[in-house]
């Protein structure tokens, strides 16, 4: 019986790993792709996919023979967000901030070794130029995003090191991947009270971020303002940071 239960647990783990293969950049995958990603045999992956499809969690594209997540997965995100305690406090502040700054504003939280984005707010003037997309559930690295750096700034050095242990990708020529350089940048961020993504994650995009804490100064997340360098210029960074810090204090005071 114990061996049987262990086998079932491993099957569940494999199924969850298969689901985790899908993301915004890899929204549709075939059996062979998943097998390579997870180092599993194709028949095992096919059986898992068939079961998940029968249960309604994924769907098969009959033309491409590939699979993607189905709408049933949204039930989980809805349940999680329905129980997130700060939604009604944070979202109105983000909307006001986006309108005031005329740039996109994000809110994210620490999640394993990445930033997990929960909310975004878009200014009305962006409607025609930048199509709206939900940021819920997307992730990004700590070391090269302003929101990630803002989160790191609120952690102690041991916590920071634990989040910087993995392999780092050099997304642009400005991306810092050396831990010593990253720590030096974080020290500057702590001194001035805000973090900057100086075209480090996406070419042509500059971001400014600040941590958000509760009344006991416990970290709950971070907010950032993001836009093309033509809109968020170097001269704009300080004024944007002041408004972000004001918004973070407003959220803190409402908690």
C-alpha positions in Angstrom: 0.0 0.0 0.0 2.8 2.4 0.9 4.5 1.8 -2.5 1.2 2.3 -4.3 0.7 5.6 -2.5 4.2 6.7 -3.3 3.5 6.0 -7.0 0.3 8.0 -6.9 2.2 10.9 -5.4 4.8 10.8 -8.1 2.1 10.8 -10.7 0.5 13.9 -9.1 3.9 15.6 -9.0 4.5 14.9 -12.7 1.0 16.2 -13.6 1.7 19.5 -11.8 5.1 19.8 -13.5 3.4 19.4 -16.8 0.9 22.2 -16.0 3.8 24.4 -14.9 5.4 24.1 -18.4 2.7 26.5 -19.7 3.2 30.2 -19.4 2.5 33.4 -21.4 5.6 32.8 -23.6 4.9 29.1 -24.0 1.1 29.0 -24.1 0.9 26.1 -26.5 3.1 23.0 -26.3 3.3 19.6 -27.8 4.0 16.2 -26.3 7.6 16.1 -27.5 8.3 19.6 -26.2 7.0 18.9 -22.7 8.9 15.5 -22.6 12.2 17.3 -23.4 11.5 20.1 -20.9 10.8 17.6 -18.1 13.1 14.8 -19.2 10.2 12.4 -19.3 9.2 9.8 -21.9 6.6 10.8 -24.4 4.1 8.1 -23.6 4.1 9.2 -19.9 3.5 12.9 -20.9 0.8 11.9 -23.4 -1.1 9.9 -20.7 -0.9 12.9 -18.3 -2.1 15.3 -21.0 -4.9 13.0 -21.9 -6.0 12.9 -18.2 -5.8 16.6 -17.8 -7.8 17.2 -21.0 -10.5 14.8 -19.8 -10.7 16.7 -16.6 -11.0 20.1 -18.4 -7.8 21.7 -17.4 -6.1 21.7 -20.8 -7.4 21.6 -24.4 -6.0 20.2 -27.6 -5.6 22.2 -30.8 -6.6 19.7 -33.4 -4.8 21.5 -36.2 -1.4 21.8 -34.4 -1.8 18.7 -32.2 -0.6 20.9 -29.3 -2.1 21.6 -25.9 -2.9 24.8 -24.0 -4.4 25.6 -20.6 -8.2 25.8 -20.6 -10.6 28.2 -18.9 -11.1 25.9 -16.0 -7.7 26.9 -14.7 -9.2 30.4 -14.1 -11.2 29.1 -11.2 -8.0 28.7 -9.2 -6.8 32.3 -9.8 -10.2 33.7 -9.0 -10.3 31.7 -5.7 -6.8 32.9 -4.8 -7.5 36.6 -5.6 -10.9 36.5 -3.9 -9.0 35.7 -0.7 -6.2 38.2 -1.2 -6.8 40.7 1.6 -5.5 43.9 0.0 -7.2 44.0 -3.4 -9.7 46.7 -2.5 -7.0 48.8 -0.9 -4.4 48.6 -3.6 -6.3 48.7 -6.9 -7.8 52.2 -6.5 -4.4 53.6 -5.5 -2.9 52.1 -8.6 -5.6 53.5 -10.9 -5.1 57.0 -9.5 -1.4 56.7 -9.8 -1.5 55.5 -13.4 -3.8 58.4 -14.3 -1.5 60.9 -12.5 1.7 59.7 -14.0 0.3 58.7 -17.4 2.3 55.5 -17.4 1.5 51.8 -16.6 1.7 51.0 -12.9 2.2 47.5 -11.4 1.9 45.8 -8.1 3.8 42.5 -7.3 4.8 40.3 -4.5 7.7 38.0 -3.7 7.1 34.5 -4.9 10.0 31.9 -4.7 12.8 33.4 -6.7 10.7 35.7 -8.8 8.4 38.7 -8.6 4.8 37.6 -9.0 2.6 40.3 -10.6 -0.9 40.7 -9.2 -2.3 44.0 -10.5 -1.7 46.6 -13.2 -3.3 49.9 -14.0 -3.2 51.7 -17.3 -3.8 55.4 -18.0 -6.6 56.2 -20.4 -4.3 57.8 -22.9 -2.5 54.5 -23.4 -5.6 52.8 -24.8 -4.8 53.3 -28.5 -1.0 52.9 -28.3 -0.6 50.0 -25.9 -3.2 47.2 -25.8 -4.3 46.2 -22.3 -3.2 42.9 -21.0 -3.8 41.3 -17.6 -0.6 41.0 -15.7 -2.1 38.6 -13.1 0.2 35.6 -12.6 3.1 36.8 -14.7 6.6 36.5 -13.2 9.9 38.4 -13.6 13.4 38.2 -12.1 14.3 40.2 -9.0 17.7 41.4 -10.1 16.8 43.3 -13.3 13.3 44.8 -12.6 12.5 47.9 -10.5 9.8 46.1 -8.7 12.1 43.1 -7.9 14.9 45.4 -6.7 12.4 47.3 -4.5 11.4 44.0 -2.9 15.0 43.0 -2.4 15.7 46.4 -0.7 13.3 45.5 2.0 14.9 42.2 2.7 18.1 41.4 4.8 21.3 40.4 3.0 20.8 36.7 3.6 17.4 36.7 2.0 18.8 38.7 -0.9 21.5 36.2 -1.5 19.0 33.3 -1.4 17.1 35.0 -4.3 20.3 35.6 -6.3 21.7 32.1 -6.3 20.2 31.0 -9.6 21.4 31.5 -13.1 20.9 35.1 -14.4 20.0 36.1 -17.9 21.5 39.2 -19.5 18.3 40.6 -21.1 19.9 43.8 -22.3 23.4 45.3 -22.3 22.5 47.1 -19.1 21.5 44.0 -17.1 23.6 43.4 -14.0 24.3 39.7 -13.5 27.3 39.9 -11.1 26.1 39.7 -7.5 28.6 42.3 -6.3 27.3 44.8 -8.8 23.7 43.9 -7.9 24.4 44.5 -4.2 26.0 47.8 -4.9 23.0 48.9 -7.0 20.6 47.8 -4.2 22.6 49.8 -1.7 22.1 52.9 -3.8 18.4 52.0 -4.0 18.1 51.8 -0.3 19.8 55.1 0.2 17.5 57.0 -2.1 14.4 55.1 -1.2 13.5 53.7 -4.7 14.9 51.3 -7.3 15.4 51.8 -11.0 15.3 49.4 -13.9 17.6 51.3 -16.2 16.7 49.5 -19.4 17.8 46.2 -17.8 14.8 43.9 -18.5 13.4 45.2 -21.7 15.1 47.4 -24.3 13.8 50.9 -24.4 11.9 50.6 -21.1 12.7 52.4 -17.9 10.9 51.5 -14.6 10.9 53.0 -11.1 9.8 50.9 -8.0 9.3 51.2 -4.3 8.5 48.6 -1.6 5.1 48.5 0.1 4.9 47.6 3.8 2.1 47.3 6.3 1.8 49.4 9.5 4.2 47.0 11.2 6.7 47.6 8.4 6.3 44.0 7.2 6.8 43.7 3.4 3.7 43.0 1.5 4.8 43.8 -2.1 6.1 46.6 -4.3 4.7 49.0 -6.9 6.4 50.3 -10.0 5.9 52.7 -12.8 6.9 51.5 -16.3 7.2 53.2 -19.7 9.4 53.9 -22.7 12.5 55.9 -22.0 11.0 58.7 -24.2 8.2 59.0 -21.6 10.0 58.2 -18.4 13.2 60.2 -18.9 16.1 60.4 -16.5 14.8 63.8 -15.4 11.4 62.3 -14.5 12.7 59.5 -12.3 12.9 61.5 -9.0 9.4 63.1 -9.4 7.9 59.7 -10.3 9.6 58.1 -7.3 8.1 60.6 -4.9 4.6 59.9 -6.2 5.2 56.1 -5.9 6.4 56.6 -2.3 3.4 58.7 -1.5 1.2 55.9 -3.0 3.0 53.2 -0.9 2.4 55.3 2.2 -1.3 55.7 1.3 -1.6 51.9 1.0 0.2 51.4 4.3 -2.0 53.9 6.1 -5.1 52.1 4.8 -4.1 48.6 6.0 
